Amino acid sequence: MFKRKKIGEMLIEAGHIGEKELNIALAEQKKRGKRIGQVLIELGYLTEDKLLPILGKQLKVPFVDLSKVEIKPEVLKMVPEKIARKHLLIPISFDGKSLMIGMADPLDVFIIDEIQFQNNCEVVRAICSENQILENLDKLYVAGAMAEALQGMSGDGQASASELDALKKASDDTPIIKLCNLILTQAVQKGASDIHIEPDEGELRVRLRIDGSLMVAMTLQPEAQASLVSRLKILASMDISERRIPQDGRIQMTIMDKPIDFRVNTIPVAYGEKVCLRILDKSNVQVDLDMMGFTPHNFEMVKKAIAAPNGMVLVTGPTGSGKTTTLYACLNAIKGVDVNICTVENPVEYKLKLINQVQVRPEIDLDFAKVLRAFLRQDPDVIMLGEIRDEETATIAVEAALTGHLVFATLHTNDAPSTASRLIDMGVEPFLVSAALLCVVSQRLARRICKFCKDVDTSITPEVLATLGLPPEAINNTYYRGKGCEKCGNTGYKGRVGVHEVMYTSETIRRLIIQKASGDDLMAAAIKNGMKTLKEDIVLKFTQGLTTPDEVFALCRSD
């Protein structure tokens, strides 16, 4: 009776491993309970591309490299996607009599019988890489309105010729995957923070938020919606069949050799489903405090606060104003092997070394307050709270700041002085707020003049300067604007600069907090104490040639 040669022996004969590696792997196999080939790969003694051809010889089936074959649509239809995914297989070719099936496990003979019965033909097995099978399943089974999606790109300049060329050259992918990858790559290349895919009457619109402003990137036919949304849902591990309720997911990709995370949210709207993707570029996050745009005075106040052994430092502002990034920069400035830093976030946007980061999970009742209480039993030196949302969280945070911990958190208020009143309104006792609060940073982001097309602005008038609060003689200074170029998308702006209002809690301010003084009284005291308002800070950045009057007016309107 023929005895099949063991795979370990065949790998040694092929020169891929030695006796020593095989013996170590055999010992590990008893512990792990996996196939010997998989153990060898996990131990680093072997690669999949060397294992599979040998495994094919042992099983007497051919090895097929799926990256070198073209699978025709009519062949793909011979095996339902559900079966292909469940059994990790893919139809490769059909010659009219025999259907070749690529399998991660060619010994799964029962599914072979089923496929033969369904197609009334002979099935020939081949062994393929599991990763290649999964990649091709995602690539080839996402069908529908692919051609329409491509043909539907508007010819009115919304999608440039270079974008179409890039799409056509991506020959390894099916059309909808090319389109999806194009949208994601274009957004990262342009430095967008968000992608909005919006179905509307008669069109599917793709908009990017760049430097805080939305711009239309391309317009597609509405028929492309189902395929594009399904592709994004698959990438984000969401339910593609559920279209009635909002969903959340996450996509992790490498684009331009950079690790990129996309936070994905879908919501049903009048003409279908709207998809919003928040882009988290891990390689682009600024975590250096001196890169946050603080003026020298504000920088010194912040450094003084974060050097304190205990107390509370709050960063306030609207959504999208960079609060979390500023907190990360503060943590980065004080972290070290001698400091125990714990953060609770929703979600954890960027992973930082030497910092213990926890993500809240409402579905299992793991909220900010619960994690915060747990932190107090973890011997922390520094605690960062993603957001103070309610009385319970605020009270625990204040108590932590009063019991020897340095606490960082964000809060939604319009300016720095009103933050104390907000905590009191939440239910925290005024004397506790007064004792705990070290410093409040109110923050906004203004668009920065593009350095590639920066030019002298001759349109500045005395009236404009007077509106900004500058003296008449300021007309003699030189001011700048961006003319608009390819680098900045002809907007004249590229990047953003932080605008800050930093209130360090003096004894006067502490007394006013205990007395429940109004926001106006606290503002007056803070200004007397040396605080520059948000408007004063952005006007200073205008005079320094960093931004424009339009950005000053926009910030003042928003407040």
C-alpha positions as CSV (number, residue, x, y, z in Angstrom):
1,M,0.0,0.0,0.0
2,F,1.3,3.5,-1.0
3,K,2.4,5.5,2.0
4,R,2.3,9.3,1.6
5,K,5.6,11.0,2.4
6,K,5.4,13.4,5.3
7,I,5.4,17.1,4.6
8,G,8.4,17.7,7.0
9,E,10.5,15.2,5.1
10,M,9.6,16.8,1.7
11,L,10.5,20.3,3.0
12,I,13.9,19.1,4.2
13,E,14.5,17.4,0.8
14,A,13.6,20.7,-0.9
15,G,16.2,22.5,1.3
16,H,13.6,24.8,2.8
17,I,14.2,23.7,6.4
18,G,16.7,21.5,8.4
19,E,16.2,18.7,10.8
20,K,16.7,21.0,13.8
21,E,13.9,23.4,12.6
22,L,11.6,20.4,12.0
23,N,12.1,19.0,15.5
24,I,11.4,22.3,17.1
25,A,8.3,22.7,15.1
26,L,7.1,19.2,15.9
27,A,7.5,19.9,19.6
28,E,5.6,23.2,19.2
29,Q,2.9,21.4,17.2
30,K,1.9,19.3,20.2
31,K,1.4,22.5,22.2
32,R,-0.4,24.5,19.5
33,G,-2.5,21.8,17.9
34,K,-2.0,23.2,14.4
35,R,-0.7,21.7,11.2
36,I,3.1,21.4,11.0
37,G,3.3,23.7,8.0
38,Q,1.4,26.5,9.8
39,V,3.7,26.0,12.9
40,L,6.8,26.3,10.7
41,I,5.5,29.6,9.2
42,E,4.6,31.0,12.7
43,L,8.1,30.1,13.9
44,G,9.6,32.0,11.0
45,Y,11.3,28.9,9.5
46,L,9.2,28.9,6.4
47,T,7.2,31.1,4.1
48,E,3.8,30.3,2.6
49,D,5.1,30.6,-1.0
50,K,7.6,27.8,-0.2
51,L,5.2,25.6,1.7
52,L,2.3,25.5,-0.7
53,P,4.1,24.0,-3.8
54,I,5.5,21.2,-1.6
55,L,2.1,20.7,0.0
56,G,0.6,20.5,-3.4
57,K,3.1,17.7,-4.4
58,Q,2.2,15.8,-1.2
59,L,-1.5,16.0,-1.9
60,K,-1.0,15.5,-5.7
61,V,-2.7,18.7,-6.6
62,P,-1.2,21.7,-8.5
63,F,-0.3,24.9,-6.7
64,V,-1.7,28.0,-8.4
65,D,-0.5,31.6,-7.7
66,L,-3.7,33.6,-8.0
67,S,-1.7,36.8,-8.6
68,K,-0.7,35.4,-12.0
69,V,-4.1,34.3,-13.2
70,E,-7.2,36.1,-14.5
71,I,-10.5,34.8,-13.3
72,K,-13.3,35.4,-15.8
73,P,-16.7,36.7,-14.6
74,E,-18.5,33.7,-16.1
75,V,-16.2,31.3,-14.2
76,L,-16.8,33.2,-10.9
77,K,-20.6,32.8,-11.3
78,M,-20.2,29.0,-11.1
79,V,-19.6,29.1,-7.3
80,P,-21.8,31.3,-5.0
81,E,-20.0,33.8,-2.9
82,K,-21.4,32.4,0.3
83,I,-19.9,28.9,-0.4
84,A,-16.6,30.4,-1.6
85,R,-16.2,32.4,1.6
86,K,-17.3,29.6,4.0
87,H,-14.9,27.1,2.5
88,L,-12.1,29.4,1.5
89,L,-12.1,28.5,-2.2
90,I,-12.4,30.3,-5.5
91,P,-13.2,29.1,-9.1
92,I,-10.1,29.7,-11.3
93,S,-10.9,28.4,-14.8
94,F,-13.4,26.3,-16.8
95,D,-12.5,24.6,-20.1
96,G,-16.0,23.4,-20.9
97,K,-15.6,20.1,-19.1
98,S,-13.5,20.7,-16.0
99,L,-13.8,23.4,-13.4
100,M,-10.6,24.2,-11.5
101,I,-11.1,25.3,-7.9
102,G,-8.4,26.9,-5.8
103,M,-8.6,25.9,-2.2
104,A,-6.9,26.7,1.0
105,D,-7.7,23.1,2.1
106,P,-7.9,20.7,-0.8
107,L,-8.9,17.9,1.6
108,D,-12.4,19.5,1.9
109,V,-13.8,16.9,-0.5
110,F,-17.5,17.2,0.6
111,I,-17.8,20.7,-0.9
112,I,-16.2,19.5,-4.1
113,D,-19.0,16.9,-4.5
114,E,-21.5,19.7,-4.0
115,I,-19.9,22.0,-6.6
116,Q,-19.7,19.1,-9.1
117,F,-23.4,18.4,-8.6
118,Q,-24.4,22.0,-9.0
119,N,-22.5,22.6,-12.2
120,N,-22.8,19.1,-13.6
121,C,-19.1,19.0,-14.4
122,E,-15.8,17.5,-13.2
123,V,-14.0,19.6,-10.5
124,V,-10.2,19.7,-10.4
125,R,-8.7,20.8,-7.1
126,A,-5.7,23.2,-6.7
127,I,-4.0,24.6,-3.6
128,C,-3.8,28.3,-3.2
129,S,-2.7,30.9,-0.6
130,E,-5.5,31.6,1.9
131,N,-4.6,35.3,1.8
132,Q,-4.8,35.4,-2.0
133,I,-8.1,33.6,-1.9
134,L,-9.5,36.1,0.6
135,E,-8.1,39.0,-1.4
136,N,-9.7,37.8,-4.6
137,L,-13.0,37.0,-2.9
138,D,-13.2,40.7,-1.8
139,K,-12.0,41.9,-5.2
140,L,-14.1,39.7,-7.6
141,Y,-17.4,39.2,-5.9
142,V,-18.2,42.8,-5.3
143,A,-20.4,43.3,-8.3
144,G,-23.4,45.3,-9.5
145,A,-23.1,48.7,-11.1
146,M,-19.3,48.8,-11.5
147,A,-19.2,50.0,-15.1
148,E,-21.9,52.6,-14.4
149,A,-19.9,53.9,-11.4
150,L,-16.9,54.4,-13.7
151,Q,-18.8,55.8,-16.6
152,G,-20.7,58.0,-14.2
153,M,-17.7,60.1,-13.3
154,S,-18.7,63.6,-14.4
155,G,-17.0,65.1,-17.3
156,D,-17.4,68.6,-16.0
157,G,-14.0,68.7,-14.3
158,Q,-15.1,67.1,-11.0
159,A,-12.8,64.2,-11.8
160,S,-9.6,65.2,-13.5
161,A,-7.9,63.3,-16.3
162,S,-5.1,62.3,-14.0
163,E,-7.6,60.7,-11.7
164,L,-9.2,58.8,-14.5
165,D,-5.7,57.6,-15.7
166,A,-4.9,56.4,-12.2
167,L,-8.1,54.5,-12.2
168,K,-7.5,52.9,-15.6
169,K,-3.9,51.9,-14.7
170,A,-5.0,50.0,-11.5
171,S,-5.5,46.9,-13.7
172,D,-5.2,44.4,-10.8
173,D,-8.6,45.4,-9.4
174,T,-12.2,45.3,-10.4
175,P,-13.8,48.7,-11.3
176,I,-15.6,49.3,-8.0
177,I,-12.4,48.5,-6.0
178,K,-10.4,50.8,-8.2
179,L,-13.0,53.5,-7.6
180,C,-13.1,52.9,-3.9
181,N,-9.3,52.9,-3.6
182,L,-9.1,56.0,-5.8
183,I,-11.4,57.9,-3.4
184,L,-9.5,56.9,-0.3
185,T,-6.1,57.5,-1.8
186,Q,-7.1,60.9,-3.2
187,A,-8.4,62.0,0.2
188,V,-5.1,61.0,1.9
189,Q,-3.0,62.6,-0.8
190,K,-4.9,65.9,-0.5
191,G,-4.6,65.9,3.3
192,A,-8.4,65.5,3.9
193,S,-9.7,64.9,7.4
194,D,-13.1,63.5,6.3
195,I,-14.7,61.9,3.3
196,H,-18.4,62.4,2.6
197,I,-20.2,60.1,0.1
198,E,-23.6,61.6,-0.3
199,P,-26.5,60.3,-2.4
200,D,-28.7,63.1,-3.8
201,E,-31.3,63.4,-6.5
202,G,-29.8,62.4,-9.8
203,E,-26.2,62.0,-8.5
204,L,-23.8,60.5,-6.0
205,R,-21.5,63.2,-4.6
206,V,-18.1,62.7,-3.0
207,R,-16.8,65.6,-0.9
208,L,-13.6,66.0,1.1
209,R,-13.0,68.2,4.2
210,I,-9.6,69.8,3.7
211,D,-8.3,72.3,6.2
212,G,-11.8,72.5,7.8
213,S,-13.7,73.3,4.5
214,L,-15.7,70.9,2.3
215,M,-15.0,70.6,-1.4
216,V,-16.5,68.4,-4.1
217,A,-14.0,65.8,-5.2
218,M,-16.1,63.9,-7.8
219,T,-19.7,63.3,-8.9
220,L,-21.0,59.8,-9.9
221,Q,-24.1,58.4,-11.3
222,P,-26.6,57.4,-8.5
223,E,-26.5,53.8,-9.7
224,A,-22.9,53.5,-8.3
225,Q,-24.2,54.0,-4.8
226,A,-25.0,50.5,-3.8
227,S,-21.8,49.0,-5.0
228,L,-19.6,51.7,-3.5
229,V,-21.3,51.7,-0.1
230,S,-21.2,47.8,0.0
231,R,-17.5,47.9,-0.7
232,L,-16.8,50.3,2.1
233,K,-19.0,48.3,4.4
234,I,-17.1,45.1,3.6
235,L,-13.8,46.8,4.3
236,A,-15.2,48.2,7.6
237,S,-16.6,44.8,8.7
238,M,-20.2,46.2,8.7
239,D,-23.4,44.5,7.7
240,I,-24.0,45.1,4.0
241,S,-27.6,43.9,4.1
242,E,-28.6,46.4,6.8
243,R,-29.5,49.8,5.4
244,R,-32.2,51.0,7.8
245,I,-30.1,52.0,10.8
246,P,-26.8,53.8,11.3
247,Q,-23.6,51.6,11.5
248,D,-20.1,52.2,12.7
249,G,-16.9,50.5,11.5
250,R,-13.2,50.9,11.0
251,I,-10.9,50.4,8.0
252,Q,-7.2,49.9,8.3
253,M,-5.1,50.4,5.2
254,T,-1.6,51.3,4.0
255,I,-1.7,54.2,1.5
256,M,1.4,55.7,0.1
257,D,3.4,53.4,2.5
258,K,1.6,55.0,5.5
259,P,-0.7,53.3,8.0
260,I,-4.1,54.9,7.7
261,D,-7.2,54.3,9.8
262,F,-10.7,55.3,8.6
263,R,-13.5,55.6,11.1
264,V,-16.6,54.8,9.1
265,N,-20.2,55.8,9.8
266,T,-23.3,55.1,7.6
267,I,-26.7,56.7,8.0
268,P,-29.9,56.3,6.0
269,V,-30.9,59.5,4.2
270,A,-33.6,60.4,1.6
271,Y,-31.8,59.0,-1.4
272,G,-30.0,56.0,0.1
273,E,-27.2,55.8,2.6
274,K,-24.7,58.5,3.4
275,V,-21.1,57.4,4.3
276,C,-18.8,59.5,6.3
277,L,-15.1,58.5,6.8
278,R,-12.9,60.2,9.4
279,I,-9.2,59.9,8.3
280,L,-6.7,59.1,11.0
281,D,-3.2,59.4,9.5
282,K,-0.9,57.9,12.1
283,S,2.2,59.2,10.4
284,N,0.9,62.8,10.2
285,V,-0.2,63.4,13.8
286,Q,1.6,66.3,15.5
287,V,2.4,65.3,19.0
288,D,5.0,67.9,19.8
289,L,3.8,70.7,22.1
290,D,5.9,73.3,20.4
291,M,4.2,72.5,17.1
292,M,0.7,73.4,18.3
293,G,1.0,77.0,17.4
294,F,1.1,78.5,20.9
295,T,2.4,82.0,21.3
296,P,5.5,82.2,23.7
297,H,3.3,83.5,26.5
298,N,0.6,80.8,26.1
299,F,3.3,78.1,25.7
300,E,4.9,79.0,29.0
301,M,1.5,78.9,30.7
302,V,0.7,75.4,29.3
303,K,4.2,74.1,30.2
304,K,3.8,75.4,33.8
305,A,0.4,73.7,34.1
306,I,1.5,70.3,32.8
307,A,4.6,70.3,35.0
308,A,2.3,70.4,38.1
309,P,2.1,67.3,40.2
310,N,-1.7,67.4,40.4
311,G,-4.7,69.4,39.3
312,M,-6.8,69.6,36.2
313,V,-5.9,70.9,32.7
314,L,-8.8,71.2,30.3
315,V,-8.9,71.8,26.5
316,T,-12.1,73.2,25.2
317,G,-13.6,73.9,21.8
318,P,-16.0,72.6,19.2
319,T,-15.7,69.3,17.4
320,G,-12.8,69.2,15.0
321,S,-10.8,71.9,16.7
322,G,-7.9,69.7,17.5
323,K,-8.5,69.2,21.2
324,T,-7.4,65.6,21.4
325,T,-4.3,66.3,19.4
326,T,-3.3,69.1,21.9
327,L,-3.9,66.7,24.8
328,Y,-1.7,64.0,23.1
329,A,1.0,66.7,22.7
330,C,0.8,67.5,26.4
331,L,1.1,63.8,27.3
332,N,3.9,63.3,24.9
333,A,5.8,66.2,26.6
334,I,5.6,64.6,30.1
335,K,5.7,60.8,29.3
336,G,8.5,58.6,30.4
337,V,9.4,55.3,32.0
338,D,9.0,57.0,35.4
339,V,5.4,58.2,34.8
340,N,2.2,56.1,34.7
341,I,-0.1,57.7,32.2
342,C,-3.6,56.3,31.6
343,T,-6.1,57.5,29.0
344,V,-9.8,56.8,28.4
345,E,-11.0,57.7,24.9
346,N,-13.9,57.2,22.5
347,P,-12.3,56.0,20.3
348,V,-8.5,55.7,20.7
349,E,-7.5,57.7,17.7
350,Y,-3.7,57.4,17.8
351,K,-1.7,54.8,19.8
352,L,1.2,56.4,21.8
353,K,4.1,54.6,23.4
354,L,4.5,54.5,27.2
355,I,0.8,55.4,27.6
356,N,-2.0,53.0,28.6
357,Q,-5.0,53.8,26.4
358,V,-8.4,52.4,27.0
359,Q,-11.4,52.7,24.6
360,V,-14.9,53.0,26.1
361,R,-17.4,50.4,25.0
362,P,-21.0,51.4,25.6
363,E,-22.3,48.0,24.4
364,I,-20.8,46.3,27.4
365,D,-21.5,49.3,29.8
366,L,-17.8,50.3,29.9
367,D,-18.2,54.1,30.0
368,F,-15.9,57.0,30.9
369,A,-16.9,56.9,34.6
370,K,-16.3,53.2,35.0
371,V,-12.9,53.3,33.4
372,L,-12.0,56.4,35.4
373,R,-12.8,54.6,38.7
374,A,-10.7,51.7,37.6
375,F,-7.8,54.0,36.7
376,L,-7.7,55.2,40.3
377,R,-6.8,51.6,41.3
378,Q,-4.0,51.5,38.7
379,D,-1.6,53.8,40.6
380,P,-1.7,56.5,37.9
381,D,0.4,59.7,37.9
382,V,-1.5,61.2,35.0
383,I,-5.0,60.6,33.7
384,M,-6.4,61.8,30.4
385,L,-10.2,61.8,29.8
386,G,-11.3,62.0,26.2
387,E,-14.4,64.1,27.2
388,I,-16.2,65.2,30.3
389,R,-19.9,64.6,29.4
390,D,-21.8,64.3,32.6
391,E,-21.9,65.1,36.4
392,E,-20.6,61.7,37.4
393,T,-17.5,61.8,35.1
394,A,-16.9,65.5,36.0
395,T,-17.0,64.7,39.8
396,I,-14.7,61.7,39.6
397,A,-12.2,63.7,37.4
398,V,-12.2,66.7,39.8
399,E,-11.7,64.4,42.8
400,A,-8.9,62.6,41.1
401,A,-7.2,66.0,40.5
402,L,-7.5,66.8,44.2
403,T,-6.1,63.5,45.4
404,G,-2.6,63.8,43.8
405,H,-3.2,63.1,40.1
406,L,-2.7,65.3,37.1
407,V,-5.9,65.1,35.0
408,F,-6.3,66.2,31.4
409,A,-9.7,66.3,29.7
410,T,-11.7,68.0,27.0
411,L,-15.0,69.9,27.3
412,H,-17.3,71.7,25.0
413,T,-17.3,75.5,25.9
414,N,-17.0,78.6,23.8
415,D,-14.2,80.2,25.7
416,A,-11.7,79.4,28.5
417,P,-13.3,81.4,31.4
418,S,-16.8,79.9,30.9
419,T,-15.3,76.4,31.5
420,A,-15.5,76.8,35.3
421,S,-19.2,77.8,35.1
422,R,-19.8,74.7,32.9
423,L,-18.4,72.3,35.5
424,I,-20.5,74.0,38.2
425,D,-23.6,73.7,36.0
426,M,-22.8,70.0,35.7
427,G,-23.2,69.7,39.4
428,V,-19.6,69.9,40.7
429,E,-19.3,72.1,43.8
430,P,-17.7,75.5,43.2
431,F,-15.0,75.1,45.9
432,L,-13.9,71.8,44.3
433,V,-13.7,73.3,40.8
434,S,-11.7,76.2,42.3
435,A,-9.2,73.9,44.0
436,A,-8.8,71.5,41.1
437,L,-8.6,73.7,38.0
438,L,-5.1,74.5,37.0
439,C,-5.4,75.8,33.4
440,V,-8.0,76.0,30.6
441,V,-7.0,76.1,26.9
442,S,-9.7,77.1,24.5
443,Q,-8.8,76.2,21.0
444,R,-9.7,76.7,17.4
445,L,-8.0,76.0,14.0
446,A,-7.5,78.6,11.3
447,R,-6.5,77.9,7.8
448,R,-2.8,78.7,7.1
449,I,-1.7,80.7,4.1
450,C,-0.2,78.3,1.5
451,K,3.6,78.6,1.6
452,F,3.9,77.7,-2.1
453,C,1.8,80.6,-3.4
454,K,2.2,83.1,-0.5
455,D,2.2,86.7,-1.9
456,V,1.9,90.2,-0.6
457,D,-1.8,91.2,-0.1
458,T,-2.4,94.7,-1.4
459,S,-6.1,94.6,-0.8
460,I,-5.9,95.3,3.0
461,T,-7.6,98.6,3.8
462,P,-7.6,100.8,7.0
463,E,-11.2,99.8,7.5
464,V,-10.3,96.1,7.5
465,L,-7.5,96.7,10.1
466,A,-9.9,98.8,12.3
467,T,-12.4,95.9,12.3
468,L,-9.6,93.6,13.5
469,G,-8.8,96.0,16.3
470,L,-5.5,97.2,14.9
471,P,-4.3,100.8,15.1
472,P,-4.3,103.1,11.9
473,E,-0.5,102.9,11.6
474,A,-0.8,99.1,11.1
475,I,-1.6,99.9,7.4
476,N,2.2,100.4,7.0
477,N,2.9,96.8,7.7
478,T,3.1,94.0,5.0
479,Y,0.4,91.4,4.9
480,Y,0.1,88.2,2.9
481,R,-2.4,86.0,1.2
482,G,-2.3,82.8,-1.0
483,K,-2.8,83.4,-4.7
484,G,-3.9,79.8,-5.2
485,C,-1.8,77.0,-6.8
486,E,-1.9,73.3,-7.6
487,K,-0.5,72.4,-4.2
488,C,-3.4,74.0,-2.3
489,G,-6.1,73.2,-4.8
490,N,-6.3,76.9,-5.8
491,T,-7.7,77.9,-2.3
492,G,-4.7,79.9,-1.2
493,Y,-4.6,77.8,2.1
494,K,-2.7,74.7,3.0
495,G,-2.6,73.3,6.5
496,R,-4.0,74.9,9.7
497,V,-2.6,76.8,12.6
498,G,-3.8,76.6,16.2
499,V,-5.6,79.6,17.8
500,H,-5.6,79.6,21.6
501,E,-7.0,81.3,24.7
502,V,-5.1,80.1,27.8
503,M,-6.4,80.9,31.2
504,Y,-4.1,80.0,34.1
505,T,-6.1,79.9,37.3
506,S,-4.8,82.7,39.6
507,E,-6.0,83.3,43.2
508,T,-8.3,86.0,42.0
509,I,-10.0,83.6,39.5
510,R,-10.2,80.9,42.2
511,R,-12.1,83.3,44.5
512,L,-14.5,84.3,41.7
513,I,-15.2,80.6,40.9
514,I,-16.1,80.0,44.5
515,Q,-18.4,83.0,44.4
516,K,-20.1,81.5,41.2
517,A,-19.1,84.7,39.3
518,S,-20.5,85.1,35.7
519,G,-18.5,84.2,32.6
520,D,-18.0,87.9,31.9
521,D,-16.5,88.6,35.3
522,L,-14.2,85.6,34.9
523,M,-13.2,86.8,31.4
524,A,-12.4,90.3,32.7
525,A,-10.3,88.8,35.5
526,A,-8.5,86.5,33.1
527,I,-7.7,89.3,30.7
528,K,-6.4,91.4,33.6
529,N,-4.2,88.4,34.5
530,G,-2.6,88.5,31.1
531,M,-4.8,86.2,29.0
532,K,-5.2,86.9,25.3
533,T,-8.6,86.2,23.8
534,L,-9.1,83.9,20.8
535,K,-9.7,87.0,18.6
536,E,-6.5,88.6,19.8
537,D,-4.5,85.4,19.2
538,I,-5.7,85.0,15.6
539,V,-5.2,88.7,14.8
540,L,-1.6,88.3,16.0
541,K,-1.2,85.3,13.7
542,F,-2.6,87.5,10.8
543,T,0.0,90.1,11.5
544,Q,2.6,87.4,11.5
545,G,1.6,86.4,8.0
546,L,0.2,83.0,9.0
547,T,-3.5,83.6,8.0
548,T,-5.9,86.1,6.5
549,P,-8.7,88.5,7.7
550,D,-11.3,86.1,6.2
551,E,-10.2,83.5,8.8
552,V,-10.3,86.0,11.6
553,F,-13.9,87.0,10.6
554,A,-14.9,83.3,10.3
555,L,-13.6,82.6,13.8
556,C,-15.3,85.6,15.3
557,R,-18.6,84.7,13.6
558,S,-18.4,81.1,15.0
559,D,-18.0,82.5,18.5
